[in-house]
Amino acid sequence: MASQNRDPAMPDVRAKPATTISNLNSKESHSVTKRLQQELMALMMCGDKGISAFPDGDNLFKWVGTIHGAQSTVYEGLTYKLSLEFPCAYPYQAPVVKFQTPCFHPNVDQSGNICLDILKEKWAASYDVRSILLSIQSLLGEPNNESPLNVQAADMWIDQTAYRKILHEKYETEVKSRN
Amino acid sequence: MASTSESEGQKEGDDPEDANKSNPSQDGTFECNICLDTAHDAVVSMCGHLFCWPCLHQWLETRPNRQTCPVCKAGISKEKVVPLYGRGNAKQEDPRTKVPPRPQGQRTEPENNGPFQSFNWGGDGGFQMSFGIGAFPFGLFASTVNLGGPRLPGAQPGTPQFEEEQFLSKLFLWVAILFIFWLLVA
């Protein structure tokens, strides 16, 4: 019996069955597509004023959104286009949202990157394109000047009249010149 | 560019193929807050928000350090969700018992205090045994009894766990002896 003690062929009763890593990639991507289609439907049905979004071409994972500056803010009358790129792990991961139209704003940098908590650490799976665009729309009128990406804009924000003048001048030169 | 009317663009745009599969309930009362579809294997959080169990499970897996409700950011946990059972569903099993789809395979929990920890007794007691009927050329029946094998640092003498291990060790020794005896007789 003792000679059997160290039988290397003896199965180890403690060994746990190997966890099977199932490949669910196709199913995952299907569920992401389904959710994005649901969002598109909802966006088209609700008809929110001031925001809209639509897939960029055939790719459902890349959308173009449009935000109109909210009334009674300095951004009133200005229209901004944004790009939304959805990761495969959407909605468990936030989409990458960037301003395509140059935007003079304390929380938007030169390349259009947006500093917004719900797009980073405060992201939740229940947010959708609509809530993102509405949040960005309200961010335009209510910037967070504590942690600015555009320091010049943050410093100028106090003087709304001057800010509005600069903002519209920049918009005219940067946006209109593109068309 | 910025002045193009997007609302026109939307109406003229090609509808996705699945667009005709519109949701029957426009109010969205029983839709999962994550997949936005009718909740299947539905669970409801203590804060009252409805999810598909696979969706919520994946959300909790994505944020192991910050277990919050995706809707209201209240603290939630896997244990504190209520499964919802509708009428007419024959198999009313807890949706949480199903293994939900996960992208990165299974994540082992750092502290495992589950009820299956006692499965370790074989090794900790220094006693391993296996019976088998094999096709290996050297034996039709194989029986291995392992006494005093490589001991892992087991329970301290005197503790209830030590007593239990001793008991199990003796019990299985007797089972092994009986089995060998039976093999000899038969």
Contacts between the chains, C-beta under 8 A, distances in Angstrom:
chain1	res1	chain2	res2	distance
A	1	B	145	5.7
A	1	B	147	6.9
A	2	B	147	7.5
A	4	B	144	5.5
A	4	B	145	6.7
A	4	B	146	6.9
A	5	B	146	5.5
A	5	B	147	6.8
A	5	B	148	7.2
A	5	B	149	6.0
A	6	B	149	7.8
A	7	B	144	5.9
A	7	B	146	7.7
A	10	B	128	7.1
A	10	B	130	5.9
A	10	B	144	5.1
A	10	B	146	6.8
A	11	B	130	5.5
A	11	B	132	7.6
A	12	B	128	7.8
A	13	B	122	4.9
A	13	B	123	7.7
A	13	B	128	6.1
A	13	B	129	7.7
A	13	B	130	6.4
A	14	B	119	7.2
A	14	B	120	6.3
A	14	B	122	6.0
A	14	B	123	4.8
A	19	B	105	6.0
A	19	B	106	4.3
A	20	B	105	7.9
A	21	B	104	7.8
A	21	B	105	3.7
A	21	B	106	7.6
A	22	B	101	7.2
A	22	B	105	7.8
A	24	B	101	4.7
A	24	B	102	7.7
A	24	B	103	6.7
A	25	B	103	7.8
A	27	B	101	6.6
A	28	B	101	7.3
A	28	B	103	6.3
A	31	B	35	6.3
A	34	B	18	7.2
A	34	B	35	7.1
A	34	B	37	6.7
A	35	B	35	5.4
A	35	B	36	5.7
A	35	B	37	7.6
A	37	B	16	5.1
A	37	B	18	5.3
A	37	B	19	6.8
A	38	B	23	7.3
A	38	B	35	7.8
A	38	B	36	4.3
A	38	B	37	6.6
A	39	B	36	6.9
A	40	B	16	6.7
A	40	B	19	7.9
A	41	B	19	6.4
A	41	B	22	6.3
A	41	B	23	7.6
A	42	B	36	7.5
A	44	B	10	5.8
A	45	B	26	7.7
A	52	B	6	4.4
A	52	B	7	6.2
A	52	B	10	6.2
A	54	B	6	7.0
A	54	B	9	6.3
A	54	B	10	5.6
A	54	B	13	5.7
A	55	B	16	8.0
A	60	B	16	7.1
A	66	B	6	4.4
A	78	B	2	7.6
A	79	B	2	4.3
A	79	B	3	6.4
A	80	B	2	6.7
A	81	B	1	6.7
A	81	B	2	6.1
A	89	B	62	7.3
A	89	B	103	7.0
A	91	B	34	6.2
A	92	B	58	5.9
A	92	B	59	5.9
A	92	B	62	4.3
A	93	B	62	7.4
A	101	B	1	7.1
A	101	B	2	5.2
A	124	B	68	7.3
A	124	B	70	4.1
A	124	B	71	7.2
A	124	B	73	6.9
A	125	B	33	7.4
A	125	B	34	4.5
A	125	B	55	7.3
A	125	B	59	4.9
A	125	B	70	4.2
A	126	B	33	4.5
A	126	B	34	6.4
A	126	B	49	8.0
A	126	B	70	4.1
A	126	B	71	4.7
A	127	B	70	7.9
A	128	B	36	7.4
A	175	B	1	7.1
A	175	B	2	5.2
A	178	B	1	5.7
A	179	B	1	5.4
A	179	B	2	7.8
A	179	B	3	7.4
